[in-house]
Amino acid sequence: MKLTTGLIKRLIREERAKLSGKPESTEKKAKQTKEVDADKLADTLENPIDHMKALKIKEAIYTKALRKLDEAKKAKALAERKASRPKTATVTMTESELRNALAEVRKQRKSLVKKSK
């Protein structure tokens, strides 16, 4: 909507027409108003405060649930990473074969150490 001088003049005339009537007296308005005791209004203030407490409790519950969910996601990702790693070789030897193989490896290491000196 474009604001033109004609439109502004028309708005001013409408507002002036609304205000041109006789002003009502404040006494007349005071008679029309309804008086209410303050104790009846106390409940209207109490409800928003209770609502705020409830919202804080809900927020704490949701925050705790979100934290648990994040921890579960991290644990799942860690488990997936561990599962995707290559497995270490499993040894399928008897005890005596294992001892012999270990002794052989140690001999080879000693001979390498002697050669390097």
N, C-alpha and C positions, 0 to 999 in steps of 0.2 A: 504494500500500500504506500503510495507516494503522498508525502505531506505537502500539500499546496497551501497557498495563502487563503484560498476560498474555503478549504476544509478547516483550517485553523479558525477562521472567522465564524464559521458555522458552529464549531465546538464551543467557542466562547459565548455565542448567543444562547446555545442550549444551557450551558452552565449558569449564565446570568438569569435565564428564565427560572431555573430551579431555585436560585437564591433570592429572587425578587419577592417571593411570598412573605407574609408577615412572620417575623421570628416568634417562636413559641416561648412562653415564659418558662423559666427554670422551675417555678413552683408547680406548674402543670406537669412537667416531666417528673418531678420528684414524687408527685402523687401516683403516677403510673408505675413507678419502680416498686419492686418487691424487696423488702428487707429480709435478710437471712442471717441467723445467728452464726457466729464464728465456729461453734462446735460442729455444725453441719458441714462446713467447708473443710474441716480437718481431714475428713475421709478422702476428699479429692486430692489432698497433698500426700496422704499416706499411700495410696495405691501406686503412684509412679515410683515411690521409693521401694516398695515391695517388688515391683516389676524389675527395678534395677538390680536388686539382690538376686532375683531369679535369673536374670540375664547373666550376671557374674558367675553364678553357679553353673549355668549351661556352658558358658565360655570355658570354665575350668575343665568341665567334663570333656568338651570337644577338643580342647588343647591336649589333654592327657591321651585321648583316643588317637589323635593325629600323631603324637609323639610315638605311641606304640606302633602305629602303622609304619612310620618312617623307620623305626628300628627293625621291624619285620622285613621291610624292603631291603635294608642294608644287609641283614643276615642272609636273605635269599640270594642277593647279588654275590656276597662272599662265598656262599656255598656253590653257586654256579661257577665262579672263578676257580674254586678249588677243584670242582669236578672236571673242568676243561683242561686242567694242567695234566701233563703226561704222568702216568703212574710210574713209580720207581720199580725197577726190575725185582721180581720176587725170586728168591733162591729156592730151588727144589733139589737140594742135596741132602744127603744124610750127614750126620754129625762128623763122621770120620772123613768123608769127602771134603766137607767144609774146612776141617782142620788142615788137611793136606793142601788144599788150594790156598789157604791163608799162609801156610808155611812157604809155599812156592812164591807167592807175591812178596813176602818179606825178604826172601833170598834175592829176588830180582831187584828189589829196592836197595838192598845192601850193596849188591854188585854195581848198581848205578852210582851210588854214593862214592864207592871206592874209585870208580873210573873218573868221576868228576874231580877228585882231589889230585 
